[in-house]
């Protein structure tokens, strides 16, 4: 949340860091969604961020905190390294879980979201992924019930095959062979 001066004007994170003597690069100042330090801010009692209506308060706090960290050269490097390591950890776990039943792809996308906080290439890739998942979902919704049923059946067969192969090759349990043996003996 932005702080307010005694005159009732709000102080953005960029202005607060400039007051403390930290330089704010033009790259950070020109990022979308960040106000310029010389723009007029509304008086007290009016909406502080009129352009960001509906944006949750916790997101504002995170944005302000990240702006304060980025304003310090050491903080900027530490933030990049922290984000890179956290994203790499989540993506690595997600990639390891892809062939197994579970949230593999979800974790990969979550790791991409972590990287997108600091890296532009990850933000573009995440936008691309979101757009295609949304288009796929909308396409499936427009299909008839029989087509949706067929898509669900293909998904079920795929997941069942992945579970069977995972059990067979990682744990040595061949479920299909056991079921066929049980059916043959009873």
Helices and strands as residue ranges (DSSP letters): E 3-4, E 10-11, H 13-19, H 26-29, G 50-52, H 57-71, H 73-98, H 104-116, H 120-142, H 145-166, I 167-171, H 175-185
